[in-house]
């Protein structure tokens, strides 16, 4: 039976060049306001949310969590048409599935 897990994602979104800073700003705003995740008070680059993960070993759940968050962010970047102009670096903590999971997304 699938279970819900709380997560915290600390991240940075960087433009590939100075001319893409606007794209990075759009992507940051989208993550904070449109993904259904909550910011951590005034810390705009830390998000909290929930994941539903399938049964399995701790390592299988970690891989599923990483893939789920990575896919959601990559899909958002593609929809925003910033997937070729910004990169993402993050640290994902999922309740009960420590240590932190590194997530990186580079332009296509």
Phi, psi and omega per residue, in radians:
X1 nan 2.285 3.130
X2 -1.154 2.603 3.137
X3 -2.268 2.683 3.109
X4 -1.595 2.390 3.129
X5 -2.230 2.423 3.029
X6 -1.377 2.545 3.057
X7 -2.406 2.784 3.007
X8 -2.254 2.275 -3.131
X9 -2.143 1.996 3.015
X10 -1.737 2.350 -2.993
X11 -2.651 2.912 2.957
X12 -2.441 2.499 3.059
X13 -2.082 2.168 -3.063
X14 -2.085 2.426 3.052
X15 -1.285 2.624 3.085
X16 -1.270 -0.439 3.094
X17 -2.653 2.856 -3.133
X18 -0.984 -0.560 -3.129
X19 -1.223 -0.150 -3.117
X20 -1.876 0.192 3.133
X21 -1.022 -0.638 3.098
X22 -1.072 -0.688 3.095
X23 -1.114 -0.730 3.136
X24 -1.115 -0.705 3.119
X25 -1.106 -0.728 3.099
X26 -1.075 -0.779 -3.127
X27 -1.122 -0.735 3.128
X28 -1.087 -0.800 3.135
X29 -1.082 -0.729 -3.139
X30 -1.067 -0.790 3.134
X31 -1.074 -0.718 -3.121
X32 -1.250 -0.606 -2.943
X33 -1.964 -0.331 -2.992
X34 -2.099 -0.109 -3.047
X35 -1.580 -0.121 -3.106
X36 1.470 0.166 3.117
X37 -1.794 2.712 -3.092
X38 -1.858 2.522 3.051
X39 -1.353 2.860 3.129
X40 -1.689 1.427 -3.103
X41 1.079 -2.183 -3.129
X42 -1.575 0.041 3.115
X43 -1.494 1.694 -3.010
X44 -1.272 -0.276 -3.078
X45 -1.883 0.396 2.996
X46 -2.244 2.157 -3.099
X47 -2.061 2.639 3.097
X48 -2.169 2.532 3.101
X49 -2.926 -2.932 3.128
X50 -2.212 2.555 3.070
X51 -2.183 2.513 2.988
X52 -1.832 2.135 -3.087
X53 -2.078 2.555 3.116
X54 -1.270 2.776 3.045
X55 -1.083 2.662 3.118
X56 2.785 -3.034 3.109
X57 -1.266 2.914 3.092
X58 -0.990 -0.760 -3.119
X59 -1.162 -0.681 3.097
X60 -1.106 -0.707 3.109
X61 -1.166 -0.692 3.098
X62 -1.069 -0.774 3.129
X63 -1.126 -0.720 3.127
X64 -1.138 -0.738 3.119
X65 -1.066 -0.814 3.131
X66 -1.050 -0.829 -3.120
X67 -1.105 -0.739 -3.120
X68 -1.074 -0.878 -3.122
X69 -1.146 -0.773 3.140
X70 -1.042 -0.773 -3.138
X71 -1.123 -0.757 3.136
X72 -1.077 -0.736 -3.131
X73 -1.223 -0.794 3.130
X74 -1.039 -0.763 3.111
X75 -1.081 -0.706 3.106
X76 -1.115 -0.764 3.121
X77 -1.060 -0.726 3.114
X78 -1.127 -0.765 3.130
X79 -1.094 -0.613 3.121
X80 -1.425 -0.134 -3.098
X81 1.063 0.696 3.072
X82 -2.055 0.120 -3.069
X83 -1.125 -0.287 3.127
X84 -1.797 -0.050 -3.017
X85 -2.159 -0.121 3.138
X86 -2.320 2.725 3.033
X87 -2.133 2.778 -3.080
X88 -2.250 2.357 3.012
X89 -2.326 2.267 -3.092
X90 -2.559 2.865 3.070
X91 -2.217 2.040 -3.057
X92 -1.860 2.156 3.028
X93 -1.955 2.189 3.120
X94 -2.029 2.337 -3.075
X95 -0.944 2.205 3.107
X96 1.360 0.013 -3.074
X97 -2.128 0.634 3.131
X98 -1.187 2.788 0.116
X99 -1.412 -3.121 -3.142
X100 -1.016 2.584 -3.135
X101 -1.875 2.136 3.100
X102 -1.411 2.367 3.104
X103 -2.231 2.237 3.085
X104 -2.274 2.403 3.072
X105 -2.310 2.132 3.106
X106 -1.942 2.774 -3.116
X107 -0.984 2.544 3.095
X108 -1.109 nan nan
